[in-house]
C-alpha cells in the first residue's frame, strides 16, 4: 500500500508536469500524460498488468513494465543524442562562418615580414 501511494504521488507529479508542458510541446505532453495514466492504472490494478504480460509472453506484469520502460528510455536517449549531434554540427558551422567573417589579413608591405599592426590591417 505504501508503494502504491508513493508511485501515485510520483505519477501525479508527472501528470502535472505534462499538463504544464502541453502548450510548449503538445506531443510530449500528451504522451507523458498517457504514460502516467497508464502507470496509475497498472499501479492500482496490478492483476491487469500481469494478465497483459502473460498474453504478450512475459511472465509477470512488473517485468513487462520494466521492459517497456527500458525500451522507451533507450529511444529517448537516442533521440537526445541525435539532437545534440545536430546542435554540435550547427555550432561548428556557425563558428566557421564567424571565423571567416572576422578574419583579417595584413596589407601588402612589400618584402618586409607580414605585420599585424592595427594601422596595417584591413578586414577581408
C-alpha positions, -999 to +999 in steps of 0.1 A: +000+000+000+029+024+008+045+017-026+012+023-044+008+057-026+044+067-034+041+057-071+007+075-073+024+107-060+052+104-085+029+097-114+006+126-103+036+148-104+043+136-140+007+144-150+010+179-136+044+185-154+029+171-186+000+194-183+022+224-178+044+214-208+014+207-230+014+242-245+051+242-253+053+207-267+018+191-273+031+157-284+054+153-255+028+165-230+002+141-244+025+111-245+036+119-209+001+121-197-009+088-214+021+071-199+014+085-165-023+075-166-013+040-178+011+038-149-015+049-125-039+022-139-013-005-135-003+006-100-038+003-088-047-027-109-016-049-109-036-080-118-043-064-152-006-058-158+001-095-151-027-105-174-014-083-202+022-097-196+010-133-198-008-126-230+023-110-245+046-138-234+063-122-204+060-139-170+050-110-147+034-076-152+063-059-135+087-075-160+066-062-189+065-027-174+103-027-169+110-040-204+087-013-218+104+014-197+139+003-208+128+004-245+113+039-241+143+051-222+167+039-250+145+056-276+146+089-256+184+086-252+189+080-289+167+110-297+186+132-274+219+120-288+208+128-323+196+163-314+228+171-295+249+160-325+228+181-348+233+211-325+270+205-323+272+204-361+253+236-363+276+252-338+306+241-358+292+257-390+284+289-371+319+290-356+334+286-391+313+313-405+322+337-377+359+329-380+358+335-418+338+367-413+361+381-387+393+371-404+419+399-412+449+398-434+480+421-434+482+448-460+508+443-487+540+458-474+565+446-500+594+423-490+590+430-453+577+403-430+540+405-426+530+426-396+496+427-379+499+462-366+464+478-363+472+505-388+484+480-414+455+456-411+423+456-432+393+433-429+387+408-457 
